[in-house]
Amino acid sequence: MENERLSRFDKIVEMGKEGQKALNEYWWDFSLYTSFEYWLMVLFLVVPLIILLLKINKNKLFQILFYGYSIHMPFGYIDLYGRNMGYWNYPFPVIPVLPGISLDSSLIPIIFIFVYQSSMTSNKKYYMYATITSVILSFVFKPMLVGLGLFKMYGSINYFHLFISYVFVFIFAKVITDFFLWIKKRYGSNK
């Protein structure tokens, strides 16, 4: 029984490797790196990082970047879950083994970083701006990506599901950042 279970697991792992190999071959076979769509995804990766370096509030750098990390991590996990479950994928990945890197590691977290930075003095503003941003990303930006062929959704997934994931992530990031700021204020030094 134990050997049968591990043998079945090994077959599943092999199927996953074969699937990734097929995606890598697709990337090379269709020379995705020469397409307009590919270079648009590169821009979605690089331009927000440059803007962040230029426009981030240097006085609150650690706090803002901690918030950004708190946005990035759940987006990465949600994206991995969605791709593994076959809910969505990216036909023009910058890097085939990290298909969502442009959106989940750069563009969308940095958009939320600027929402956070612009509303650091007011929780009410934060939740209002983050909700508006989530609506725009879910019901305008993602449909635009689908229209351009940069994002594909499968099965029963819809834009409302994406909206709920954005709301979950921005609430999580705010709560965890506030929690650590509270710990710092209560137990840490103000140096």
C-alpha positions as CSV (number, residue, x, y, z in Angstrom):
1,M,0.0,0.0,0.0
2,E,2.8,2.4,1.0
3,N,4.7,1.7,-2.2
4,E,1.6,2.1,-4.3
5,R,0.9,5.5,-2.8
6,L,4.4,6.8,-3.3
7,S,4.5,5.4,-6.8
8,R,1.3,7.2,-7.6
9,F,2.7,10.4,-6.1
10,D,5.9,10.1,-8.2
11,K,3.7,9.8,-11.4
12,I,1.9,12.9,-10.4
13,V,5.2,14.8,-10.0
14,E,6.3,13.5,-13.4
15,M,3.1,14.7,-15.0
16,G,3.8,18.2,-13.5
17,K,7.3,18.2,-14.9
18,E,6.0,17.2,-18.3
19,G,3.4,20.0,-18.2
20,Q,6.1,22.5,-17.4
21,K,8.3,21.1,-20.1
22,A,5.5,21.5,-22.6
23,L,5.0,25.2,-21.5
24,N,8.7,25.8,-21.9
25,E,8.7,24.3,-25.4
26,Y,5.6,26.4,-26.3
27,W,7.5,29.5,-25.2
28,W,10.5,28.6,-27.4
29,D,8.5,27.1,-30.4
30,F,6.4,30.2,-30.8
31,S,9.3,32.6,-30.1
32,L,7.2,34.4,-27.6
33,Y,10.2,36.5,-26.6
34,T,9.9,38.3,-30.0
35,S,6.2,39.2,-29.8
36,F,4.6,42.5,-28.9
37,E,2.7,40.8,-26.1
38,Y,5.9,39.5,-24.5
39,W,7.5,42.9,-24.5
40,L,4.3,44.4,-23.0
41,M,4.6,41.9,-20.1
42,V,8.3,42.9,-19.8
43,L,7.1,46.5,-19.5
44,F,4.6,45.5,-16.8
45,L,7.5,44.0,-14.9
46,V,10.2,46.7,-15.3
47,V,8.4,50.1,-15.5
48,P,6.5,49.8,-12.2
49,L,9.8,48.9,-10.4
50,I,11.5,52.0,-11.9
51,I,8.6,54.2,-10.9
52,L,8.7,52.7,-7.4
53,L,12.4,53.5,-7.0
54,L,11.7,57.1,-8.0
55,K,8.5,57.8,-6.2
56,I,8.5,55.8,-3.0
57,N,8.4,57.8,0.3
58,K,12.0,57.3,1.5
59,N,11.0,58.4,5.1
60,K,8.6,55.4,5.4
61,L,10.6,53.0,3.2
62,F,10.6,50.0,5.4
63,Q,6.9,50.3,6.3
64,I,5.8,50.7,2.7
65,L,8.0,47.9,1.4
66,F,6.8,45.6,4.2
67,Y,3.3,46.4,3.1
68,G,4.3,45.7,-0.5
69,Y,5.8,42.3,0.6
70,S,2.5,41.6,2.4
71,I,0.6,42.3,-0.9
72,H,3.1,40.3,-3.1
73,M,3.2,37.1,-1.1
74,P,-0.6,36.3,-1.0
75,F,-0.9,37.3,-4.7
76,G,1.9,34.9,-5.5
77,Y,0.2,32.1,-3.6
78,I,-3.3,32.9,-5.1
79,D,-1.8,33.0,-8.6
80,L,0.0,29.7,-8.1
81,Y,-3.2,28.1,-6.8
82,G,-5.2,29.5,-9.7
83,R,-2.7,28.2,-12.3
84,N,-2.4,24.8,-10.6
85,M,-6.2,24.4,-10.5
86,G,-6.4,25.4,-14.1
87,Y,-8.4,28.6,-13.4
88,W,-6.1,30.9,-15.3
89,N,-2.7,31.3,-17.0
90,Y,-0.5,33.6,-19.0
91,P,0.0,32.8,-22.7
92,F,3.0,35.3,-22.9
93,P,5.1,34.8,-19.8
94,V,8.3,36.8,-19.4
95,I,9.8,33.7,-17.8
96,P,8.0,30.4,-18.5
97,V,8.5,28.9,-15.0
98,L,7.2,32.1,-13.4
99,P,4.3,33.1,-15.7
100,G,2.6,35.6,-13.4
101,I,5.8,37.5,-12.4
102,S,5.0,40.6,-14.3
103,L,1.6,41.1,-12.6
104,D,2.0,39.5,-9.2
105,S,5.5,40.6,-8.4
106,S,5.6,44.0,-9.9
107,L,2.6,45.8,-11.5
108,I,-0.3,44.9,-9.1
109,P,1.7,45.0,-5.8
110,I,3.2,48.4,-6.8
111,I,-0.2,49.8,-7.7
112,F,-1.3,48.8,-4.2
113,I,1.9,50.2,-2.6
114,F,1.0,53.6,-4.1
115,V,-2.5,53.3,-2.8
116,Y,-1.1,52.5,0.7
117,Q,1.4,55.3,0.5
118,S,-1.2,57.9,-0.5
119,S,-3.5,56.9,2.3
120,M,-1.2,56.2,5.2
121,T,-2.8,58.8,7.4
122,S,-6.4,57.5,7.0
123,N,-7.7,53.9,7.3
124,K,-11.0,55.1,5.7
125,K,-9.1,56.5,2.7
126,Y,-7.1,53.3,2.4
127,Y,-10.1,50.9,2.3
128,M,-11.9,53.2,-0.1
129,Y,-9.0,53.7,-2.5
130,A,-8.0,50.0,-2.3
131,T,-11.6,48.9,-3.1
132,I,-11.8,51.3,-6.1
133,T,-8.4,50.0,-7.2
134,S,-9.6,46.4,-6.9
135,V,-12.7,47.2,-8.9
136,I,-10.6,48.8,-11.7
137,L,-8.1,45.9,-11.7
138,S,-10.8,43.2,-11.7
139,F,-13.4,44.6,-14.0
140,V,-11.4,46.9,-16.4
141,F,-7.7,45.8,-16.4
142,K,-8.1,42.0,-16.3
143,P,-10.7,42.1,-19.1
144,M,-8.3,44.2,-21.1
145,L,-5.6,41.6,-20.5
146,V,-8.0,38.9,-21.6
147,G,-8.8,40.9,-24.8
148,L,-5.1,41.3,-25.6
149,G,-4.6,37.6,-25.0
150,L,-2.2,38.2,-22.1
151,F,-4.4,36.4,-19.5
152,K,-6.7,33.5,-20.0
153,M,-9.4,32.3,-17.6
154,Y,-10.9,28.8,-17.7
155,G,-13.9,27.0,-16.3
156,S,-16.2,28.8,-13.9
157,I,-13.7,31.5,-12.8
158,N,-14.9,35.0,-13.4
159,Y,-13.9,38.6,-12.7
160,F,-15.9,38.7,-9.4
161,H,-13.7,35.9,-8.1
162,L,-10.6,38.0,-9.0
163,F,-12.2,41.0,-7.2
164,I,-12.7,38.9,-4.0
165,S,-9.1,37.8,-4.1
166,Y,-7.9,41.5,-4.4
167,V,-10.1,42.5,-1.5
168,F,-8.8,39.6,0.6
169,V,-5.2,40.5,-0.2
170,F,-5.5,44.2,0.5
171,I,-7.2,43.6,3.8
172,F,-4.7,41.0,4.8
173,A,-1.7,43.3,3.9
174,K,-3.1,46.2,5.8
175,V,-4.0,44.2,8.9
176,I,-0.6,42.4,9.0
177,T,1.3,45.7,8.4
178,D,-0.7,47.5,11.2
179,F,-0.1,44.5,13.5
180,F,3.7,44.8,13.1
181,L,3.6,48.6,13.4
182,W,1.7,48.1,16.7
183,I,4.3,45.6,17.9
184,K,7.1,48.0,16.9
185,K,5.4,50.9,18.8
186,R,4.6,48.8,21.8
187,Y,7.9,46.8,22.2
188,G,10.4,48.4,19.9
189,S,12.5,51.5,19.8
190,N,11.6,54.5,17.7
191,K,15.2,54.8,16.4
